[in-house]
Amino acid sequence: MTKAEVVDQVAAEADLSKSDAGEAVDAVLKVIEDALARGGEVNFTGFGKFTVAERGARQGVNPQTGERIEISASRVPRFSAGSALKKSVKG
């Protein structure tokens, strides 16, 4: 599903214009992005939780040359599905 399809479905579900639905979807995504950038977390009860995880430095291998390379530490976003989401997907 693309972002445009999500906007279309939000517009239909919430009885909004497509432009209002697009702004709402953009706003939600921006709020989640800003919270994660500050190192916080976003929790939607039953749906899931967005968090930031620290990924340590590690050794990697360049697949073209076989040369070992050092991959630096980084912060990455994570999503953990909530029980209601898991249940709806499962069956």
Backbone as a ProteinNet text record, in pm:
[ID]
protein_1_A
[PRIMARY]
MTKAEVVDQVAAEADLSKSDAGEAVDAVLKVIEDALARGGEVNFTGFGKFTVAERGARQGVNPQTGERIEISASRVPRFSAGSALKKSVKG
[TERTIARY]
84.7	0	89.8	58.7	137.2	78.7	154.4	107.4	-21	-27.7	-147.5	-269.6	-252	-363	-405.1	-308.8	-341.3	-421.1	-377.8	-448.5	-591.5	-608.3	-742.7	-831.4	-777	-856.9	-885.9	-791.5	-815.8	-925.1	-919.8	-1021.6	-1159.7	-1169.4	-1298.3	-1346	-1255.7	-1290.7	-1332	-1263.3	-1288.3	-1376.7	-1425.3	-1510.2	-1440.8	-1316.8	-1236.2	-1207.1	-1168	-1120.5	-983.6	-942.3	-811.1	-698.5	-713	-605.3	-597.8	-714.5	-714.5	-657.7	-695.1	-644.3	-493.2	-445	-301.8	-225.7	-280.6	-217.2	-217.1	-325.6	-333.3	-231.2	-220.5	-123.3	18.4	47.8	180	210.5	111	130.6	161.7	89.3	114.1	255.2	293.3	427.6	535.6	513.2	610.5	624.7	513.1	517.7	596.3	572	645.3	794.4	825.4	965.3	1035.7	970.4	1030.7	1054.8	958.4	973.6	1091.2	1104.7	1215.2	1348.6	1351.1	1475.2	1526	1434.6	1473.5	1508.4	1496.5	1528.9	1412	1292.9	1174	1110.5	991	916.6	772.1	703.2	562.6	488.3	388	316.4	168.1	116.3	-25.9	-75.9	-147.3	-192.9	-268.3	-226.1	-287.2	-228.6	-182.3	-126.9	21.4	98.2	241.2	318.6	450.4	538.4	655.4	681.3	797.9	904.2	1024.9	1134.4	1261.5	1365.5	1497.5	1591.9	1668.2	1764.3	1905.1	1998.5	2139.8	2197.8	2257.5	2323.2	2473.1	2541.9	2684.8	2768	2892.9	2986.7	3014.3	3036.9	3060.8	3143.6	3195.1	3270.4	3173.9	3198.7	3120.8	3214.6	3155.9	3235	3177.9	3264	3223.2	3196.7	3072.3	3041.1	3112.5	3154.1	3222.2	3368.5	3434.4	3578.2	3614	3521.9	3551.4	3631.6	3659.6	3738.5	3655.4	3720	3652	3645	3529	3510.7	3451	3474.4	3419.8	3290.3	3181.8	3052.6	3035.5	3018.1	3012.4	2880	2880.6	2760.8	2656.4	2528.7	2422.2	2297.1	2206.4	2075	1975.1	1887.6	1790.6	1650.6	1547.9	1411.2	1369	1285.6	1231.5	1081.4	1009.8	866.3	834.6	760.3	713.9	562.3	509.1	364.2	295.8	179.8	101	13.4	-46.5	-124.2	-246.3	-316	-434.4	-395.9	-285.6	-238	-197.2	-123.6	-82.5	-203.9	-303.5	-424.1	-500.7	-512.6	-587.2	-514	-381.5	-304.3	-307.2	-304.1	-298.2	-425.1	-538.6	-655.1	-779.7
-116.8	0	123.9	217.9	340.6	448.9	556	667.2	726.4	735.8	789.5	702.6	572	482	497.6	518.9	542.8	672.2	777.3	905.3	887.5	814.9	790.9	719.3	618.2	542.6	624.6	705.7	793.6	894	949.4	1045.1	980.9	858.5	789.5	752.1	702.1	655.4	770.8	884.5	997.2	1104.5	1078.8	1173.3	1309.2	1305.6	1425.5	1440.4	1560.4	1577.7	1510.8	1480.2	1416.3	1507.8	1637.9	1728	1734.3	1735.9	1735	1604	1493.9	1363.3	1355.7	1410.8	1412.7	1492.6	1606.3	1687.8	1614.6	1543.5	1468.7	1355.5	1281.7	1172.5	1228.3	1336.2	1399.1	1445.2	1501.7	1550.7	1436.3	1325.4	1209.8	1156.2	1141.5	1090.3	1185.1	1315.5	1414.8	1409.8	1395.1	1386.2	1262.4	1148.7	1026	1045.2	1101.6	1124.8	1216.5	1325.5	1420.4	1355.4	1276.4	1209.9	1112.3	1037	941.4	1013.5	1124.6	1200.5	1252.3	1281.7	1326.8	1209.3	1085.9	968.4	915.6	969.7	925.1	803.4	773.6	662.6	706.1	638.5	665.6	534.4	534.5	412.3	428.2	342.5	335.3	205.3	216	97.8	3.4	-122	-223.4	-230.4	-116.4	-114.4	-145.5	-71.8	-97.4	20.7	4	105.4	130.3	258.9	301.8	344.9	291.8	327	349.7	396.3	412.8	314.9	240.5	144.4	185.7	156.8	181.4	56.1	71.8	-39.7	-17.7	-111.3	-97.4	-110.8	-67.2	-82.3	-230.9	-267.9	-409	-422.9	-542.2	-574.6	-621.1	-581.2	-625.7	-670.5	-720.7	-765.8	-702.9	-639.9	-586.8	-706.9	-725.2	-843.9	-848.3	-734.2	-732.7	-772.3	-727.9	-751.8	-853.4	-880.7	-970.1	-902.3	-772.8	-696.8	-670.1	-682.5	-654.2	-503.2	-456.2	-313.8	-293.4	-174.4	-139.4	-61.3	-108.9	-40.1	34.5	166	248.1	230.6	268	261.1	359.2	327.7	416	397.4	491.4	482.4	447.3	350.7	306.2	301	330	319.3	172.6	141.3	5.9	15.1	-87.1	-95.4	-231.4	-231	-354.8	-356.1	-457.3	-467	-497.1	-434.5	-457.9	-581.3	-622.5	-746.1	-740.5	-628.4	-618	-626.5	-564.2	-570.2	-712.4	-777.4	-916.4	-1005.8	-986.3	-1069	-1048.4	-922.7	-896.3	-950.6	-948.6	-1000.6	-1153.7	-1211.5	-1356.4	-1423.7	-1362.2	-1437.2	-1362.3
0	0	0	-85.7	-94.7	-3.7	11.8	93.8	33.8	-98.6	-164.6	-134.2	-132.3	-99.7	45.7	134.7	275.9	288.4	219.8	223.8	172.2	62.5	8	109.1	176	272.8	397.7	442.9	558.5	523.3	402.5	358.5	359.7	310.3	305.7	445.7	529	663.4	755.4	745.3	834.5	771.2	649.4	577.9	565	514.8	493.1	344.8	305.1	168.1	158.3	36.1	18.7	65.3	45.9	89	241.3	309.6	456.1	509.2	446.3	488.6	466.2	354.6	326.6	430.9	470.2	574.3	707.7	738.5	864.4	867.1	757.7	750.6	761.8	690.6	698.1	840.4	908.5	1044.9	1140.3	1127.6	1214.6	1192.2	1067.4	1036.4	1087.7	1076.5	1124.4	1276.1	1347.2	1493.3	1536.7	1470.8	1503.2	1474.1	1358.2	1319.9	1419.3	1459.5	1554.2	1690.4	1737.2	1867.2	1864.2	1756.8	1746.2	1731.8	1660.1	1643.1	1777.5	1869.9	2003.7	2094.8	2045.6	2125.8	2206.1	2183.4	2256.6	2192.8	2237.7	2180	2160.4	2068.4	2040	2056.9	2145.8	2177.7	2145.7	2057.4	2027.9	2089.7	2200.9	2273.6	2180	2179.9	2095.9	1956.5	1902.3	1767.3	1768.1	1849.4	1855.9	1908.2	1913.9	1970.3	1876.3	1849.8	1774.1	1874.7	1861.7	1951.2	1869.8	1939.5	1879.2	1947	1867.6	1921.5	1880.4	1968.1	1938.1	1874.2	1758.6	1690.6	1702.2	1762.9	1786.5	1660.1	1670.3	1559.1	1537.7	1412.8	1383.2	1255.8	1235.7	1115.3	1006.7	884.4	770.1	659.8	551.9	437.8	311.7	231.6	102.6	11.1	-36.9	-116.5	-252.1	-304.2	-433.9	-422.8	-315.4	-303.8	-196	-105.3	6	115.8	98.8	195.9	321.6	437.9	563.7	582.6	627.9	651.3	790.1	844.1	975.3	953	1011.9	1005	1136.7	1129.6	1250.9	1325.1	1451.6	1535.2	1482.3	1504.4	1458.1	1543.3	1526.9	1591.1	1482.6	1508.8	1408.6	1468.6	1386.3	1436	1442.8	1541.9	1556.4	1577	1534.7	1558.7	1617.6	1727.5	1789	1778.9	1713.9	1695.9	1828.7	1849.7	1969.9	1955.9	2065.4	2066	1974.4	1969	1883.4	1736	1697.8	1558.8	1523.6	1612.8	1587.4	1571.6	1656	1652.2	1520.6	1475	1351.5	1228.6	1229.9	1117.6	1116.8	1234.5	1247.7	1194.9	1220.7	1175.4	1175.6
[MASK]
+++++++++++++++++++++++++++++++++++++++++++++++++++++++++++++++++++++++++++++++++++++++++++

